[in-house]
Amino acid sequence: MGIGVYSWGFDEIIANVPEVQGTNPHAMCLESPVSWEWMKRILDYVADNFDFDGFHLESSDQRRCECEKCLKYSDVEYFSKINAMCADYIRAKKPEAILMANMSMYMWPGQFVETERDFQAILKMGESLDYLIDGGHFGFFLRGRFRERAFKELKCAFGSSGGIWVYMPQRWDRLRWFLPTLKRSCEHLKEIRGQGADAAEFYMGAAINPGVEMNILCGGKILNDPSREVYDVLCEAVGELYRPHGEETCRKLADIFITAEDAYYDNVNFSEISNELILEPLFGRSPGPPVYLSERGKMGGDVWMTGEGRKAYGQAMESISTDIREIMEHIGDRERLDRIGTCVNNILKDIASFGG
């Protein structure tokens, strides 16, 4: 169960209860005892009425109160303190529950933990959790020596959000895109496992989309055994889902997934964006434009793809379309393969919508 901690969904409470108001209309004041009473009421409601096996605590996405009393805490201390308060309260009610916290927006993008005081606040929070996720949305908050120490000194498990992930476009047709991220995500999971990670928050999505489906299956296999080679895992997953006739066809189909992933990331200025990829604008009531194919700022997106990049990406999609036709007769589950073709055709339509 996802739980906003002092924020996320508290706007009406904050607007109508003066005692919890601080400097942020979206986050209750930590130093107000009334804020804690409201937080406990929400935790009680969820824990007493639903049989969730665990709780995802997220305290920082809407930032914090910065009143005079709250400013005695650094951002890291502030968010760690309220996460730990909630974790301890839930643990007392449901000792068997799995408790995790995500550090999304613990600090501003580009910032990271630099003081022993902040690091000790994270270690203290870890005593109340089963696992802690430093997601890596805009880079890790725990870096260098503090990251090395975290793997060794945290009492809870520690890991990331899988290296790279695509936010599910809520208002799109589920076959509008084809963007596997399995190679990059699985390599990241293998890397952090080697560093000492023993937790991950792995993003999902609508499995009817063939790229999402393959991301989930390959990610699960690597999480189960990080020692495996990613391409071998991909070929195994292709065999299970598509039932190709022979090893050569299996590898050709596996190569389609790799080509689709590389074709996008090789043609976007990925070094300048976060590890989370947003395909359409997050907010709105109707389907939004494909911002993941846009120039920076032109359509309100976070991605920079030039006209030349879109052209190259489109050529790769046309090549995949040809490859699909060539192997169609050698695939057991043709309906699944058809979904990839539908996705590719829709991508080409979106590219064409930019003109030029």
Protein Blocks (a to p, Z undefined) as FASTA:
>chain_A
ZZdehiahilmmmmmmmklpcfbfkbccfklmklmmmmmmmmmmmmmmpccfbdcddfkl
nopadbfklmmpcfklmmmmmmmmmmmmmmmmmmmbccdddfehkbaehiacfbfklmmm
mmmmmmmpmbdcdehlnopfbgcjllmmmmmmpmbdcddehhpacdddfkbcfklbccdf
klmmmmmmmmmmmnopabdcddeddfkbmklmmmmmmmmmmmmmmmbcfklmmmmmmmmm
nopgbjklmmmmmmmmmmmmmmmmmmccfklmcfbdcfbdfbdjbdcddfklpcehklop
abdcdfklmmmmmmmmmmmmmmmmmmmmmcfblmlmmmmmmmmmmmmmmmmmngZZ
